[in-house]
Every structure is written in structure tokens, then in C-alpha cells.
């Protein structure tokens, strides 16, 4: 198993860097754009090209492994090893000329994430984690920080496409916005997870947002010393069908749980003080 993870880490790093640099080289250019799903989320030909790079690399070196990719779907293979791929996280940002996007890979063994790689090509930052091996940014070990000096939190918000008009999500989001130093929504979740692991955010609140961009970020945060829990405070894995998560430094657990629980009690904007 260790040999597979060691080899996989080399292949995954090379693949996300190649895919990310492809996106960087195409940024700001003209390309084909399409829409998918009932929410008409954007997908570009760059998503497809970047995905092909990563899938090809995995198939070449691990032909028996299962692959689940955002655009391609599942390859139909039966294996204890599962690769989840988001070739261009932040497609909407990419398409409108906002340079906030990444490429990500996570490898699971028997449903346990063991390897994660996230690459931000526009600033050449490669985040890397292995189970019980820590988190690294450009080969430098990183640990989550507990900012004790500031009483106001900077919190990342991540929500699924299906909850855009969910009243509880709207109320919670607005409550967080009013009661934190800042609430950050990047529409590129993997980058927010890396920001938390790197100590640039105090926490993340995720409202029903499953997908290929979730598990690599969770591994990054946990291996950097953070915790990931559900809204009741129980340890969470991200494998839940409908994930509602809080991620933060352990010392911020109670503060963020109180923030979420108070926000969920609010029924309308007019009900706030």
C-alpha cells in the first residue's frame, strides 16, 4: 500500500501541474463554453482537456483503479482504490476572467482518503497531503494557526449548487456575514480549504456541498492540524450524502458551532437584531 501511495503522489503531482498549467496558458483566451445540469453550471473545453490529462496519467500507471471525475463521471471499474478528480475547480471564475481556480486530485483506499493534491497554477502553489503524513505547500510543511489576537473571524462559505434558493442556507449565510470580520465565497472550494490549512482563514462552513472538490480539502485541513465536524459537533468525513460541515482549528470549535446554530435559528433577515 505504501508503495502505491508513494508512486501515486508522484503521478498526481505531475498530472495536476500539467492540467493546471494548461488552464493557465488558456486563461483569458477564447474557448468553447457549455452549460450542465438544471443550475446551468459552466463547463468549458479547458475542463475537458485538463481532465483528459489527469485521467490519462492515472490510467497509464494504475489501469485497474476506479476513477470518478467531475466531467467524465465514473469509469466503471471495481477497485479498492478510487481517484476523484476536479480538473478545473472554479470554472465560472476561469470563464469570466477571474484568476481564482485550481486542479485537484484525491486518492481513496477503501473509502479512506490517503492522498490529496491541489494546484493553483496562477500563483504556482502546490498543496500536498498524505494520511498521517502532514500537509505541505510547495514542499514546506504547514500547520493551521489559531489567531488568538482577533475576536472577529474570517470564515469561508461553501454551498452546493442545489441549495442556491434554500431559505435556511440564505439565512445562515447572511448571519455569518453580519457576525464575522468577513465571509469569503470564492466559488473554488479547494482553494478555500487550502487557505484554511495554511492559516489564512479561521474556519469553513459548508452547507450541503458534495463533490470531487470536497475530500482533498478535508484531508489538507485534517493533516494540517484542523478538525472537520458536522453542525452537531460530531467528527465528519465528507463522505456523507448531504454534508453539512464545520472545519477549523480545534480551539475555534465552540465559537463556530455557536455561530452556525444561532444562524440556523434565524427565520428571516427582519428577525435579526
ROPALO-660036 format. One record per residue (C-alpha): residue in three letters; residue number from 1; x, y, z. Coordinates in nm, 3 decimals. Layout:
# ROPALO-660036
<site dose="ALA" mimar="NUM" east="X" north="Y" up="Z"/>
...
//
This chain:
# ROPALO-660036
<site dose="UNK" mimar="1" east="0.000" north="0.000" up="0.000"/>
<site dose="UNK" mimar="2" east="0.279" north="0.244" up="0.090"/>
<site dose="UNK" mimar="3" east="0.447" north="0.182" up="-0.245"/>
<site dose="UNK" mimar="4" east="0.123" north="0.258" up="-0.428"/>
<site dose="UNK" mimar="5" east="0.073" north="0.584" up="-0.238"/>
<site dose="UNK" mimar="6" east="0.434" north="0.687" up="-0.296"/>
<site dose="UNK" mimar="7" east="0.404" north="0.624" up="-0.669"/>
<site dose="UNK" mimar="8" east="0.059" north="0.784" up="-0.680"/>
<site dose="UNK" mimar="9" east="0.189" north="1.100" up="-0.517"/>
<site dose="UNK" mimar="10" east="0.446" north="1.147" up="-0.793"/>
<site dose="UNK" mimar="11" east="0.193" north="1.085" up="-1.070"/>
<site dose="UNK" mimar="12" east="-0.074" north="1.305" up="-0.908"/>
<site dose="UNK" mimar="13" east="0.161" north="1.600" up="-0.863"/>
<site dose="UNK" mimar="14" east="0.282" north="1.581" up="-1.222"/>
<site dose="UNK" mimar="15" east="-0.074" north="1.548" up="-1.354"/>
<site dose="UNK" mimar="16" east="-0.228" north="1.841" up="-1.163"/>
<site dose="UNK" mimar="17" east="0.062" north="2.067" up="-1.252"/>
<site dose="UNK" mimar="18" east="0.027" north="1.980" up="-1.620"/>
<site dose="UNK" mimar="19" east="-0.351" north="2.025" up="-1.609"/>
<site dose="UNK" mimar="20" east="-0.326" north="2.349" up="-1.413"/>
<site dose="UNK" mimar="21" east="-0.063" north="2.495" up="-1.643"/>
<site dose="UNK" mimar="22" east="-0.283" north="2.412" up="-1.941"/>
<site dose="UNK" mimar="23" east="-0.562" north="2.616" up="-1.782"/>
<site dose="UNK" mimar="24" east="-0.317" north="2.897" up="-1.707"/>
<site dose="UNK" mimar="25" east="-0.199" north="2.904" up="-2.069"/>
<site dose="UNK" mimar="26" east="-0.561" north="2.928" up="-2.191"/>
<site dose="UNK" mimar="27" east="-0.671" north="3.186" up="-1.933"/>
<site dose="UNK" mimar="28" east="-0.819" north="3.497" up="-2.093"/>
<site dose="UNK" mimar="29" east="-0.844" north="3.338" up="-2.437"/>
<site dose="UNK" mimar="30" east="-1.150" north="3.243" up="-2.642"/>
<site dose="UNK" mimar="31" east="-1.275" north="2.888" up="-2.596"/>
<site dose="UNK" mimar="32" east="-1.597" north="2.690" up="-2.613"/>
<site dose="UNK" mimar="33" east="-1.832" north="2.720" up="-2.315"/>
<site dose="UNK" mimar="34" east="-2.131" north="2.498" up="-2.239"/>
<site dose="UNK" mimar="35" east="-2.378" north="2.454" up="-1.954"/>
<site dose="UNK" mimar="36" east="-2.463" north="2.147" up="-1.749"/>
<site dose="UNK" mimar="37" east="-2.734" north="2.046" up="-1.504"/>
<site dose="UNK" mimar="38" east="-3.053" north="2.223" up="-1.404"/>
<site dose="UNK" mimar="39" east="-2.848" north="2.504" up="-1.250"/>
<site dose="UNK" mimar="40" east="-2.664" north="2.557" up="-1.580"/>
<site dose="UNK" mimar="41" east="-2.320" north="2.541" up="-1.422"/>
<site dose="UNK" mimar="42" east="-2.047" north="2.629" up="-1.668"/>
<site dose="UNK" mimar="43" east="-1.817" north="2.376" up="-1.830"/>
<site dose="UNK" mimar="44" east="-1.550" north="2.473" up="-2.081"/>
<site dose="UNK" mimar="45" east="-1.339" north="2.281" up="-2.327"/>
<site dose="UNK" mimar="46" east="-1.048" north="2.352" up="-2.090"/>
<site dose="UNK" mimar="47" east="-1.221" north="2.145" up="-1.821"/>
<site dose="UNK" mimar="48" east="-1.237" north="1.855" up="-2.065"/>
<site dose="UNK" mimar="49" east="-0.876" north="1.896" up="-2.179"/>
<site dose="UNK" mimar="50" east="-0.743" north="1.923" up="-1.824"/>
<site dose="UNK" mimar="51" east="-0.946" north="1.621" up="-1.719"/>
<site dose="UNK" mimar="52" east="-0.807" north="1.416" up="-2.008"/>
<site dose="UNK" mimar="53" east="-0.452" north="1.492" up="-1.893"/>
<site dose="UNK" mimar="54" east="-0.516" north="1.368" up="-1.540"/>
<site dose="UNK" mimar="55" east="-0.726" north="1.065" up="-1.634"/>
<site dose="UNK" mimar="56" east="-0.472" north="0.957" up="-1.895"/>
<site dose="UNK" mimar="57" east="-0.187" north="0.971" up="-1.642"/>
<site dose="UNK" mimar="58" east="-0.381" north="0.766" up="-1.387"/>
<site dose="UNK" mimar="59" east="-0.493" north="0.507" up="-1.643"/>
<site dose="UNK" mimar="60" east="-0.136" north="0.470" up="-1.767"/>
<site dose="UNK" mimar="61" east="0.012" north="0.393" up="-1.426"/>
<site dose="UNK" mimar="62" east="-0.290" north="0.248" up="-1.241"/>
<site dose="UNK" mimar="63" east="-0.506" north="0.083" up="-1.508"/>
<site dose="UNK" mimar="64" east="-0.713" north="-0.121" up="-1.259"/>
<site dose="UNK" mimar="65" east="-0.808" north="0.172" up="-1.035"/>
<site dose="UNK" mimar="66" east="-1.151" north="0.329" up="-1.024"/>
<site dose="UNK" mimar="67" east="-1.177" north="0.693" up="-1.133"/>
<site dose="UNK" mimar="68" east="-1.452" north="0.944" up="-1.057"/>
<site dose="UNK" mimar="69" east="-1.411" north="1.275" up="-1.236"/>
<site dose="UNK" mimar="70" east="-1.637" north="1.579" up="-1.239"/>
<site dose="UNK" mimar="71" east="-1.697" north="1.585" up="-1.614"/>
<site dose="UNK" mimar="72" east="-1.634" north="1.225" up="-1.716"/>
<site dose="UNK" mimar="73" east="-1.814" north="1.058" up="-1.427"/>
<site dose="UNK" mimar="74" east="-1.708" north="0.708" up="-1.317"/>
<site dose="UNK" mimar="75" east="-1.500" north="0.473" up="-1.530"/>
<site dose="UNK" mimar="76" east="-1.698" north="0.171" up="-1.410"/>
<site dose="UNK" mimar="77" east="-1.406" north="-0.026" up="-1.268"/>
<site dose="UNK" mimar="78" east="-1.425" north="-0.218" up="-0.942"/>
<site dose="UNK" mimar="79" east="-1.132" north="-0.148" up="-0.713"/>
<site dose="UNK" mimar="80" east="-1.044" north="-0.066" up="-0.352"/>
<site dose="UNK" mimar="81" east="-0.862" north="0.236" up="-0.497"/>
<site dose="UNK" mimar="82" east="-1.066" north="0.537" up="-0.608"/>
<site dose="UNK" mimar="83" east="-0.936" north="0.856" up="-0.765"/>
<site dose="UNK" mimar="84" east="-1.160" north="1.164" up="-0.750"/>
<site dose="UNK" mimar="85" east="-1.071" north="1.445" up="-0.987"/>
<site dose="UNK" mimar="86" east="-1.178" north="1.806" up="-1.026"/>
<site dose="UNK" mimar="87" east="-0.972" north="1.917" up="-1.326"/>
<site dose="UNK" mimar="88" east="-1.076" north="2.282" up="-1.304"/>
<site dose="UNK" mimar="89" east="-1.226" north="2.387" up="-0.972"/>
<site dose="UNK" mimar="90" east="-1.354" north="2.739" up="-1.020"/>
<site dose="UNK" mimar="91" east="-1.467" north="2.706" up="-1.381"/>
<site dose="UNK" mimar="92" east="-1.703" north="3.003" up="-1.350"/>
<site dose="UNK" mimar="93" east="-1.416" north="3.218" up="-1.224"/>
<site dose="UNK" mimar="94" east="-1.196" north="3.097" up="-1.508"/>
<site dose="UNK" mimar="95" east="-1.463" north="3.171" up="-1.768"/>
<site dose="UNK" mimar="96" east="-1.523" north="3.531" up="-1.655"/>
<site dose="UNK" mimar="97" east="-1.154" north="3.616" up="-1.628"/>
<site dose="UNK" mimar="98" east="-1.115" north="3.584" up="-1.250"/>
<site dose="UNK" mimar="99" east="-0.780" north="3.413" up="-1.182"/>
<site dose="UNK" mimar="100" east="-0.903" north="3.200" up="-0.889"/>
<site dose="UNK" mimar="101" east="-0.910" north="2.834" up="-0.985"/>
<site dose="UNK" mimar="102" east="-0.726" north="2.508" up="-0.925"/>
<site dose="UNK" mimar="103" east="-0.686" north="2.145" up="-1.028"/>
<site dose="UNK" mimar="104" east="-0.729" north="1.876" up="-0.763"/>
<site dose="UNK" mimar="105" east="-0.696" north="1.503" up="-0.707"/>
<site dose="UNK" mimar="106" east="-0.773" north="1.283" up="-0.410"/>
<site dose="UNK" mimar="107" east="-0.697" north="0.912" up="-0.383"/>
<site dose="UNK" mimar="108" east="-0.906" north="0.690" up="-0.155"/>
<site dose="UNK" mimar="109" east="-0.834" north="0.337" up="-0.038"/>
<site dose="UNK" mimar="110" east="-1.143" north="0.154" up="0.086"/>
<site dose="UNK" mimar="111" east="-1.324" north="0.489" up="0.119"/>
<site dose="UNK" mimar="112" east="-1.046" north="0.649" up="0.324"/>
<site dose="UNK" mimar="113" east="-0.865" north="0.947" up="0.166"/>
<site dose="UNK" mimar="114" east="-0.493" north="0.872" up="0.168"/>
<site dose="UNK" mimar="115" east="-0.353" north="1.129" up="-0.075"/>
<site dose="UNK" mimar="116" east="-0.457" north="1.476" up="-0.191"/>
<site dose="UNK" mimar="117" east="-0.301" north="1.723" up="-0.432"/>
<site dose="UNK" mimar="118" east="-0.431" north="2.072" up="-0.515"/>
<site dose="UNK" mimar="119" east="-0.254" north="2.306" up="-0.756"/>
<site dose="UNK" mimar="120" east="-0.316" north="2.680" up="-0.801"/>
<site dose="UNK" mimar="121" east="-0.149" north="2.749" up="-1.136"/>
<site dose="UNK" mimar="122" east="-0.183" north="3.128" up="-1.139"/>
<site dose="UNK" mimar="123" east="0.042" north="3.160" up="-0.833"/>
<site dose="UNK" mimar="124" east="0.226" north="2.828" up="-0.866"/>
<site dose="UNK" mimar="125" east="0.121" north="2.684" up="-0.531"/>
<site dose="UNK" mimar="126" east="0.110" north="2.306" up="-0.491"/>
<site dose="UNK" mimar="127" east="-0.061" north="2.173" up="-0.180"/>
<site dose="UNK" mimar="128" east="0.000" north="1.810" up="-0.090"/>
<site dose="UNK" mimar="129" east="-0.122" north="1.581" up="0.188"/>
<site dose="UNK" mimar="130" east="-0.099" north="1.214" up="0.275"/>
<site dose="UNK" mimar="131" east="-0.282" north="1.033" up="0.554"/>
<site dose="UNK" mimar="132" east="-0.076" north="1.071" up="0.873"/>
<site dose="UNK" mimar="133" east="0.192" north="1.246" up="0.667"/>
<site dose="UNK" mimar="134" east="0.106" north="1.612" up="0.714"/>
<site dose="UNK" mimar="135" east="0.025" north="1.891" up="0.471"/>
<site dose="UNK" mimar="136" east="0.275" north="2.076" up="0.254"/>
<site dose="UNK" mimar="137" east="0.269" north="2.385" up="0.036"/>
<site dose="UNK" mimar="138" east="0.547" north="2.384" up="-0.224"/>
<site dose="UNK" mimar="139" east="0.731" north="2.124" up="-0.014"/>
<site dose="UNK" mimar="140" east="0.710" north="2.334" up="0.304"/>
<site dose="UNK" mimar="141" east="0.520" north="2.183" up="0.597"/>
<site dose="UNK" mimar="142" east="0.221" north="2.394" up="0.704"/>
<site dose="UNK" mimar="143" east="0.012" north="2.391" up="1.020"/>
<site dose="UNK" mimar="144" east="-0.320" north="2.554" up="1.092"/>
<site dose="UNK" mimar="145" east="-0.297" north="2.870" up="1.303"/>
<site dose="UNK" mimar="146" east="-0.516" north="2.979" up="1.593"/>
<site dose="UNK" mimar="147" east="-0.538" north="3.356" up="1.564"/>
<site dose="UNK" mimar="148" east="-0.596" north="3.448" up="1.927"/>
<site dose="UNK" mimar="149" east="-0.549" north="3.824" up="1.881"/>
<site dose="UNK" mimar="150" east="-0.857" north="3.877" up="1.665"/>
<site dose="UNK" mimar="151" east="-1.205" north="3.831" up="1.811"/>
<site dose="UNK" mimar="152" east="-1.368" north="3.860" up="1.470"/>
<site dose="UNK" mimar="153" east="-1.340" north="3.559" up="1.239"/>
<site dose="UNK" mimar="154" east="-1.271" north="3.532" up="0.870"/>
<site dose="UNK" mimar="155" east="-1.486" north="3.240" up="0.754"/>
<site dose="UNK" mimar="156" east="-1.511" north="3.066" up="0.420"/>
<site dose="UNK" mimar="157" east="-1.859" north="2.973" up="0.299"/>
<site dose="UNK" mimar="158" east="-1.914" north="2.679" up="0.063"/>
<site dose="UNK" mimar="159" east="-2.257" north="2.578" up="-0.061"/>
<site dose="UNK" mimar="160" east="-2.383" north="2.323" up="-0.310"/>
<site dose="UNK" mimar="161" east="-2.548" north="2.417" up="-0.638"/>
<site dose="UNK" mimar="162" east="-2.874" north="2.262" up="-0.525"/>
<site dose="UNK" mimar="163" east="-2.918" north="2.498" up="-0.228"/>
<site dose="UNK" mimar="164" east="-2.894" north="2.830" up="-0.407"/>
<site dose="UNK" mimar="165" east="-3.253" north="2.921" up="-0.308"/>
<site dose="UNK" mimar="166" east="-3.262" north="2.730" up="0.021"/>
<site dose="UNK" mimar="167" east="-3.405" north="2.970" up="0.281"/>
<site dose="UNK" mimar="168" east="-3.205" north="2.820" up="0.570"/>
<site dose="UNK" mimar="169" east="-2.885" north="2.847" up="0.370"/>
<site dose="UNK" mimar="170" east="-2.963" north="3.208" up="0.285"/>
<site dose="UNK" mimar="171" east="-3.038" north="3.298" up="0.646"/>
<site dose="UNK" mimar="172" east="-2.727" north="3.122" up="0.777"/>
<site dose="UNK" mimar="173" east="-2.509" north="3.283" up="0.515"/>
<site dose="UNK" mimar="174" east="-2.640" north="3.629" up="0.596"/>
<site dose="UNK" mimar="175" east="-2.597" north="3.570" up="0.968"/>
<site dose="UNK" mimar="176" east="-2.234" north="3.466" up="0.919"/>
<site dose="UNK" mimar="177" east="-2.176" north="3.771" up="0.701"/>
<site dose="UNK" mimar="178" east="-2.313" north="4.003" up="0.971"/>
<site dose="UNK" mimar="179" east="-2.131" north="3.841" up="1.262"/>
<site dose="UNK" mimar="180" east="-1.784" north="3.779" up="1.120"/>
<site dose="UNK" mimar="181" east="-1.499" north="4.001" up="1.016"/>
<site dose="UNK" mimar="182" east="-1.553" north="3.874" up="0.664"/>
<site dose="UNK" mimar="183" east="-1.726" north="3.589" up="0.490"/>
<site dose="UNK" mimar="184" east="-1.539" north="3.462" up="0.185"/>
<site dose="UNK" mimar="185" east="-1.705" north="3.293" up="-0.113"/>
<site dose="UNK" mimar="186" east="-1.457" north="3.208" up="-0.385"/>
<site dose="UNK" mimar="187" east="-1.661" north="2.956" up="-0.588"/>
<site dose="UNK" mimar="188" east="-1.343" north="2.747" up="-0.589"/>
<site dose="UNK" mimar="189" east="-1.378" north="2.533" up="-0.274"/>
<site dose="UNK" mimar="190" east="-1.040" north="2.362" up="-0.294"/>
<site dose="UNK" mimar="191" east="-0.866" north="2.698" up="-0.267"/>
<site dose="UNK" mimar="192" east="-1.067" north="2.785" up="0.044"/>
<site dose="UNK" mimar="193" east="-0.971" north="2.453" up="0.205"/>
<site dose="UNK" mimar="194" east="-0.606" north="2.527" up="0.130"/>
<site dose="UNK" mimar="195" east="-0.642" north="2.876" up="0.277"/>
<site dose="UNK" mimar="196" east="-0.775" north="2.723" up="0.597"/>
<site dose="UNK" mimar="197" east="-0.495" north="2.466" up="0.614"/>
<site dose="UNK" mimar="198" east="-0.245" north="2.747" up="0.557"/>
<site dose="UNK" mimar="199" east="-0.390" north="2.960" up="0.836"/>
<site dose="UNK" mimar="200" east="-0.539" north="3.227" up="0.608"/>
<site dose="UNK" mimar="201" east="-0.894" north="3.156" up="0.726"/>
<site dose="UNK" mimar="202" east="-1.033" north="3.090" up="1.072"/>
<site dose="UNK" mimar="203" east="-1.285" north="2.835" up="0.954"/>
<site dose="UNK" mimar="204" east="-1.507" north="2.698" up="0.680"/>
<site dose="UNK" mimar="205" east="-1.881" north="2.642" up="0.697"/>
<site dose="UNK" mimar="206" east="-2.009" north="2.408" up="0.429"/>
<site dose="UNK" mimar="207" east="-2.378" north="2.372" up="0.351"/>
<site dose="UNK" mimar="208" east="-2.470" north="2.057" up="0.157"/>
<site dose="UNK" mimar="209" east="-2.187" north="2.069" up="-0.096"/>
<site dose="UNK" mimar="210" east="-2.071" north="1.720" up="-0.200"/>
<site dose="UNK" mimar="211" east="-1.841" north="1.669" up="-0.497"/>
<site dose="UNK" mimar="212" east="-1.492" north="1.590" up="-0.615"/>
<site dose="UNK" mimar="213" east="-1.361" north="1.914" up="-0.462"/>
<site dose="UNK" mimar="214" east="-1.452" north="1.818" up="-0.103"/>
<site dose="UNK" mimar="215" east="-1.234" north="1.528" up="0.012"/>
<site dose="UNK" mimar="216" east="-0.894" north="1.666" up="-0.096"/>
<site dose="UNK" mimar="217" east="-0.962" north="1.981" up="0.105"/>
<site dose="UNK" mimar="218" east="-1.072" north="1.788" up="0.412"/>
<site dose="UNK" mimar="219" east="-0.752" north="1.581" up="0.409"/>
<site dose="UNK" mimar="220" east="-0.546" north="1.900" up="0.372"/>
<site dose="UNK" mimar="221" east="-0.712" north="2.057" up="0.675"/>
<site dose="UNK" mimar="222" east="-0.701" north="1.750" up="0.899"/>
<site dose="UNK" mimar="223" east="-0.336" north="1.682" up="0.821"/>
<site dose="UNK" mimar="224" east="-0.257" north="2.047" up="0.898"/>
<site dose="UNK" mimar="225" east="-0.399" north="2.003" up="1.248"/>
<site dose="UNK" mimar="226" east="-0.759" north="2.107" up="1.189"/>
<site dose="UNK" mimar="227" east="-1.087" north="1.938" up="1.268"/>
<site dose="UNK" mimar="228" east="-1.388" north="1.869" up="1.047"/>
<site dose="UNK" mimar="229" east="-1.721" north="1.819" up="1.223"/>
<site dose="UNK" mimar="230" east="-2.092" north="1.828" up="1.145"/>
<site dose="UNK" mimar="231" east="-2.317" north="2.102" up="1.281"/>
<site dose="UNK" mimar="232" east="-2.374" north="1.897" up="1.600"/>
<site dose="UNK" mimar="233" east="-2.003" north="1.868" up="1.669"/>
<site dose="UNK" mimar="234" east="-1.952" north="1.508" up="1.562"/>
<site dose="UNK" mimar="235" east="-1.645" north="1.412" up="1.363"/>
<site dose="UNK" mimar="236" east="-1.725" north="1.412" up="0.991"/>
<site dose="UNK" mimar="237" east="-1.554" north="1.250" up="0.693"/>
<site dose="UNK" mimar="238" east="-1.708" north="1.434" up="0.397"/>
<site dose="UNK" mimar="239" east="-1.842" north="1.105" up="0.266"/>
<site dose="UNK" mimar="240" east="-2.191" north="1.189" up="0.388"/>
<site dose="UNK" mimar="241" east="-2.452" north="1.205" up="0.112"/>
<site dose="UNK" mimar="242" east="-2.557" north="1.552" up="0.226"/>
<site dose="UNK" mimar="243" east="-2.259" north="1.708" up="0.403"/>
<site dose="UNK" mimar="244" east="-2.312" north="1.997" up="0.646"/>
<site dose="UNK" mimar="245" east="-1.969" north="2.068" up="0.788"/>
<site dose="UNK" mimar="246" east="-1.762" north="2.299" up="1.003"/>
<site dose="UNK" mimar="247" east="-1.383" north="2.299" up="0.965"/>
<site dose="UNK" mimar="248" east="-1.147" north="2.495" up="1.187"/>
<site dose="UNK" mimar="249" east="-0.865" north="2.492" up="1.438"/>
<site dose="UNK" mimar="250" east="-0.973" north="2.280" up="1.740"/>
<site dose="UNK" mimar="251" east="-0.974" north="2.590" up="1.959"/>
<site dose="UNK" mimar="252" east="-1.236" north="2.754" up="1.736"/>
<site dose="UNK" mimar="253" east="-1.480" north="2.462" up="1.751"/>
<site dose="UNK" mimar="254" east="-1.726" north="2.605" up="2.005"/>
<site dose="UNK" mimar="255" east="-1.723" north="2.953" up="1.852"/>
<site dose="UNK" mimar="256" east="-1.809" north="2.826" up="1.506"/>
<site dose="UNK" mimar="257" east="-2.068" north="2.578" up="1.632"/>
<site dose="UNK" mimar="258" east="-2.241" north="2.862" up="1.819"/>
<site dose="UNK" mimar="259" east="-2.226" north="3.077" up="1.507"/>
<site dose="UNK" mimar="260" east="-2.388" north="2.807" up="1.293"/>
<site dose="UNK" mimar="261" east="-2.652" north="2.710" up="1.549"/>
<site dose="UNK" mimar="262" east="-2.754" north="3.071" up="1.608"/>
<site dose="UNK" mimar="263" east="-2.766" north="3.135" up="1.234"/>
<site dose="UNK" mimar="264" east="-2.988" north="2.835" up="1.172"/>
<site dose="UNK" mimar="265" east="-3.240" north="2.966" up="1.429"/>
<site dose="UNK" mimar="266" east="-3.296" north="3.287" up="1.235"/>
<site dose="UNK" mimar="267" east="-3.606" north="3.271" up="1.022"/>
<site dose="UNK" mimar="268" east="-3.566" north="3.594" up="0.830"/>
<site dose="UNK" mimar="269" east="-3.340" north="3.892" up="0.789"/>
<site dose="UNK" mimar="270" east="-3.601" north="4.101" up="0.968"/>
<site dose="UNK" mimar="271" east="-3.569" north="3.878" up="1.274"/>
<site dose="UNK" mimar="272" east="-3.208" north="3.978" up="1.340"/>
<site dose="UNK" mimar="273" east="-3.101" north="4.241" up="1.591"/>
//
